[in-house]
Amino acid sequence: GVLAVITLPSSGERLAEELRAMPGAPPVLAAADLPEAVGLARARSRPGSVVLLSPGAPSYGAFRDFEARGDAFRGLVAEPVADDARGERRGRALRAGPTGD
C-alpha cells in the first residue's frame, strides 16, 4: 500500500486537503521543496518501496521545465544517505528508475 503522500506547494496544499478528508487515506506530508520531499521519502520508505515523482502541476518557476525537474529529482535520489552523529544511517538509499516520458 501507499506509505505516504508527500506534497509540494502550491497545488500540493489543495491535494493534501482533499486527501486528509478521505477515510483511510495515507498520511499526507507537506514539503517546502523537492530536496525536502526526497528527504521525507527517504525517511518514510522501507526496503523495496517505490518513490514516485508524480507532479500534478507546473513548478511555477522552481525549474526551467519538466526535464530540469526530473534531472533534479534523479540527482537528489542519487545522493548518498547521510549518517547521523551516532554513525547511523538517516533514511534509505533511493534509486531513480526509468520515466514514462
FENJOVEN-V758795 format. One record per backbone hydrogen bond with DSSP energy under -0.5 kcal/mol. CO is the residue of the C=O (numbers start at 1). NH is the residue of the N-H. If there is no record, write none. Layout:
{{CO NH} {CO NH}}
This chain:
{{3 27} {5 7} {5 29} {7 31} {8 12} {10 13} {10 14} {11 15} {12 16} {13 17} {14 18} {15 19} {16 20} {17 21} {19 22} {22 25} {27 5} {27 29} {29 7} {29 31} {31 9} {33 37} {34 38} {35 39} {36 40} {37 41} {38 42} {39 43} {40 44} {41 45} {46 49} {50 52} {51 53} {52 54} {59 62} {65 69} {66 70} {67 71} {68 72} {69 73} {70 74} {71 75} {72 76} {73 77} {74 78} {75 79} {76 79} {77 94} {82 90} {84 87} {88 84} {89 91}}
